[in-house]
């Protein structure tokens, strides 16, 4: 039984993990393909071996697909902003009544070190000095890597609990999509400060670099396959699968599954 470098995850553990993910994502990821051909320990190595064999035609199709995806993102985000405008107003009003301004939380995010940085927008779901309290709560962090998750986080407001439950807090990211910083579907952008503080070996560094080859998104495989219940390395592997296999059809399936997951 082989051990996966730097993760301590065996192939058997990886298969068990993908079995759990498959219960949610059977229509998104081919089960047999992943369990037998894309274990965590072998997938990146096989990708690197075949990378040089890809044709220029494949690169051209990928570029054309990205162009269509960009047009789709702009049109869809503009329509969704109009459709959800009453919810934007109600949410902003509720946040302001409970805890004042600002109602929008802004944070610098990126896909990886050296990638482009941008202002990432969310409805504020925590108290106003939440970032200043993070160091004191670090010992309670239940995740790893660049993720920071706490069950029953004391910084979350009453309105925040509700809008997080239904992912309403993520709606302002439609403006990130509209201006071209993000896509509707893609790897989740991470806080720049957390990325800068990450210590990774060359293998994980290559994974993160590959993950950053496509535009970050509001939702993705990680969100529909378990969200905060998945660890950092599983999130990266799901994102790498998306980057390698991205298509408009896969995007549509993820978007539809996102609605089911939220509701």
C-alpha positions as CSV (number, residue, x, y, z in Angstrom):
1,X,0.0,0.0,0.0
2,X,1.5,3.3,-1.1
3,X,1.5,6.5,0.9
4,X,0.7,9.8,-0.7
5,X,3.6,12.2,-0.4
6,X,3.1,14.9,2.2
7,X,-0.5,14.0,3.0
8,X,-0.3,10.7,4.8
9,X,-3.3,9.5,2.8
10,X,-3.2,5.9,1.5
11,X,-4.8,4.8,-1.7
12,X,-7.4,2.8,0.3
13,X,-8.2,5.9,2.3
14,X,-8.5,7.9,-0.9
15,X,-11.0,5.3,-2.3
16,X,-13.1,5.5,0.8
17,X,-13.1,9.3,0.6
18,X,-14.2,9.3,-3.0
19,X,-16.9,6.7,-2.2
20,X,-18.3,9.2,0.3
21,X,-18.0,12.1,-2.2
22,X,-19.6,10.0,-4.9
23,X,-22.8,9.6,-2.8
24,X,-23.3,13.3,-3.5
25,X,-21.6,13.8,-6.9
26,X,-22.5,10.7,-8.9
27,X,-23.7,12.8,-11.8
28,X,-20.6,15.0,-11.8
29,X,-17.6,12.7,-11.5
30,X,-17.4,9.3,-13.2
31,X,-17.0,6.9,-10.2
32,X,-15.0,4.1,-11.8
33,X,-12.7,6.6,-13.5
34,X,-11.8,8.1,-10.2
35,X,-11.6,5.1,-8.0
36,X,-9.5,3.1,-10.4
37,X,-7.6,5.6,-12.4
38,X,-7.5,8.8,-10.4
39,X,-6.4,8.0,-6.9
40,X,-4.8,10.9,-5.1
41,X,-1.4,9.2,-5.2
42,X,-1.3,8.7,-9.0
43,X,-3.5,11.3,-10.6
44,X,-1.0,14.2,-10.6
45,X,1.9,12.0,-11.8
46,X,-0.1,10.6,-14.7
47,X,-1.3,14.2,-15.6
48,X,2.4,15.3,-15.8
49,X,3.4,12.4,-18.0
50,X,0.7,13.1,-20.5
51,X,0.9,16.9,-20.4
52,X,3.5,17.1,-23.1
53,X,1.5,14.9,-25.4
54,X,-1.4,17.3,-25.7
55,X,-1.9,18.7,-29.2
56,X,-2.1,22.3,-30.3
57,X,-5.7,21.6,-31.4
58,X,-6.6,20.7,-27.8
59,X,-5.1,24.0,-26.6
60,X,-7.1,25.9,-29.2
61,X,-10.4,24.2,-28.2
62,X,-9.7,25.0,-24.6
63,X,-9.1,28.6,-25.4
64,X,-12.3,28.8,-27.4
65,X,-14.2,27.2,-24.6
66,X,-12.8,29.7,-22.1
67,X,-13.9,32.5,-24.4
68,X,-17.5,31.2,-24.5
69,X,-17.4,30.6,-20.7
70,X,-16.4,34.3,-20.2
71,X,-19.3,35.5,-22.3
72,X,-21.6,33.2,-20.5
73,X,-20.4,34.4,-17.1
74,X,-20.9,38.0,-17.9
75,X,-24.4,37.6,-19.3
76,X,-25.5,35.2,-16.6
77,X,-24.1,37.3,-13.7
78,X,-25.8,40.4,-15.1
79,X,-29.2,38.6,-15.3
80,X,-28.8,37.1,-11.8
81,X,-27.9,40.5,-10.3
82,X,-31.2,41.9,-11.6
83,X,-33.2,38.8,-10.5
84,X,-31.7,38.8,-7.0
85,X,-31.8,42.6,-6.6
86,X,-34.7,42.5,-4.1
87,X,-32.8,39.9,-2.0
88,X,-29.7,42.1,-2.1
89,X,-31.7,45.0,-0.7
90,X,-33.4,42.9,2.0
91,X,-30.1,41.3,3.1
92,X,-28.3,44.6,3.3
93,X,-31.1,46.1,5.3
94,X,-31.2,43.2,7.8
95,X,-27.4,43.3,8.3
96,X,-27.5,47.1,8.8
97,X,-30.4,46.8,11.4
98,X,-28.6,44.1,13.4
99,X,-25.0,45.3,13.4
100,X,-24.7,48.5,11.4
101,X,-22.3,49.1,8.5
102,X,-20.5,48.0,6.5
103,X,-22.9,45.5,5.1
104,X,-20.4,44.2,2.5
105,X,-17.2,42.4,3.6
106,X,-14.2,42.9,1.3
107,X,-11.1,40.8,1.4
108,X,-8.0,40.3,-0.8
109,X,-8.1,36.9,-2.4
110,X,-6.2,34.9,-5.0
111,X,-5.8,31.4,-6.4
112,X,-2.1,31.0,-5.4
113,X,1.0,32.9,-4.5
114,X,1.9,35.1,-7.5
115,X,-1.5,34.9,-9.1
116,X,-3.6,38.0,-9.6
117,X,-5.2,39.4,-6.5
118,X,-8.6,41.0,-6.3
119,X,-11.2,42.4,-3.9
120,X,-13.5,39.6,-3.0
121,X,-17.0,40.6,-1.9
122,X,-19.5,38.9,0.5
123,X,-22.4,40.1,2.6
124,X,-20.9,40.5,6.1
125,X,-22.0,37.6,8.2
126,X,-19.8,38.2,11.2
127,X,-19.3,41.0,13.7
128,X,-17.3,44.0,12.5
129,X,-14.0,43.1,14.2
130,X,-14.1,39.4,13.3
131,X,-10.7,39.4,11.5
132,X,-9.0,40.8,14.7
133,X,-10.3,37.9,16.7
134,X,-9.0,35.2,14.4
135,X,-5.6,34.8,16.0
136,X,-7.3,34.0,19.3
137,X,-9.5,31.4,17.7
138,X,-6.7,29.7,15.7
139,X,-6.5,26.8,18.1
140,X,-10.1,25.9,17.4
141,X,-9.6,25.7,13.7
142,X,-11.1,22.4,12.5
143,X,-9.6,22.5,9.0
144,X,-6.1,22.5,7.5
145,X,-4.0,24.2,4.8
146,X,-5.4,27.6,3.9
147,X,-8.8,26.9,5.3
148,X,-10.1,28.3,8.5
149,X,-13.3,26.7,9.8
150,X,-14.9,26.6,13.3
151,X,-18.1,24.9,14.2
152,X,-20.4,27.4,15.9
153,X,-18.0,30.3,15.2
154,X,-18.8,32.9,17.9
155,X,-18.1,35.8,15.5
156,X,-21.2,34.9,13.3
157,X,-24.2,37.1,13.8
158,X,-27.9,36.0,13.9
159,X,-28.5,37.3,10.4
160,X,-25.1,35.8,9.4
161,X,-26.2,32.3,10.4
162,X,-29.3,32.6,8.2
163,X,-27.6,34.0,5.1
164,X,-24.7,31.4,5.4
165,X,-27.2,28.5,5.6
166,X,-28.6,29.4,2.2
167,X,-25.3,30.9,0.8
168,X,-26.9,34.3,0.4
169,X,-23.7,35.8,1.8
170,X,-22.0,34.8,-1.5
171,X,-24.3,36.7,-3.8
172,X,-22.1,39.9,-4.0
173,X,-19.6,37.7,-5.8
174,X,-21.8,38.0,-8.9
175,X,-20.2,41.5,-9.2
176,X,-16.8,39.8,-9.1
177,X,-17.9,37.6,-12.0
178,X,-19.4,40.6,-13.9
179,X,-16.2,42.6,-13.8
180,X,-14.1,39.5,-14.7
181,X,-12.3,38.7,-11.5
182,X,-14.2,35.4,-11.0
183,X,-16.3,32.9,-12.9
184,X,-19.6,31.3,-11.8
185,X,-17.8,27.9,-11.5
186,X,-14.2,27.3,-10.7
187,X,-11.7,26.7,-7.9
188,X,-12.5,28.7,-4.7
189,X,-10.2,31.8,-4.3
190,X,-8.4,31.8,-0.9
191,X,-7.4,34.7,1.4
192,X,-4.1,36.2,0.3
193,X,-2.8,36.3,3.8
194,X,-3.5,32.6,4.3
195,X,-1.8,31.7,1.0
196,X,1.3,33.7,1.9
197,X,1.6,31.9,5.3
198,X,1.2,28.5,3.8
199,X,4.3,26.2,3.9
200,X,4.1,23.6,1.1
201,X,6.5,21.1,-0.4
202,X,7.2,21.1,-4.2
203,X,4.4,18.5,-4.9
204,X,1.7,20.5,-3.2
205,X,3.1,23.7,-4.7
206,X,2.7,22.2,-8.2
207,X,-0.9,21.2,-7.4
208,X,-1.7,24.8,-6.3
209,X,-0.1,26.2,-9.4
210,X,-2.1,23.9,-11.6
211,X,-5.3,24.8,-9.7
212,X,-4.6,28.5,-10.5
213,X,-4.6,27.9,-14.3
214,X,-8.3,28.6,-14.5
215,X,-10.3,31.6,-13.1
216,X,-11.6,31.2,-9.6
217,X,-15.3,30.6,-9.1
218,X,-18.2,31.2,-6.8
219,X,-19.0,27.5,-6.7
220,X,-17.3,24.3,-7.7
221,X,-16.9,20.6,-7.1
222,X,-15.6,21.2,-3.6
223,X,-18.8,23.1,-2.6
224,X,-21.2,20.5,-4.0
225,X,-19.3,17.4,-2.7
226,X,-19.1,18.3,0.9
227,X,-18.3,22.0,1.4
228,X,-16.7,22.6,4.8
229,X,-16.8,18.9,5.7
230,X,-13.9,18.2,3.3
231,X,-10.2,18.8,4.2
232,X,-7.8,21.0,2.3
233,X,-6.1,18.3,0.2
234,X,-9.5,16.9,-0.9
235,X,-10.5,20.4,-2.0
236,X,-7.4,20.7,-4.0
237,X,-7.9,17.3,-5.7
238,X,-11.5,18.2,-6.7
239,X,-10.3,21.5,-8.0
240,X,-7.6,19.8,-10.1
241,X,-10.2,17.4,-11.6
242,X,-12.3,20.4,-12.6
243,X,-9.3,22.3,-14.1
244,X,-8.4,19.2,-16.2
245,X,-12.0,18.4,-17.3
246,X,-13.7,21.7,-17.3
247,X,-16.5,22.2,-19.9
248,X,-19.7,24.2,-20.1
249,X,-21.7,21.0,-19.6
250,X,-19.8,20.3,-16.3
251,X,-20.3,23.9,-15.3
252,X,-24.1,23.5,-15.8
253,X,-24.2,20.3,-13.8
254,X,-22.3,21.9,-10.9
255,X,-24.5,25.0,-11.0
256,X,-27.7,22.8,-10.8
257,X,-26.2,20.7,-8.1
258,X,-25.2,23.8,-6.2
259,X,-28.9,24.9,-6.1
260,X,-29.8,21.4,-4.7
261,X,-27.1,21.6,-2.1
262,X,-28.1,25.0,-0.9
263,X,-31.8,24.3,-0.7
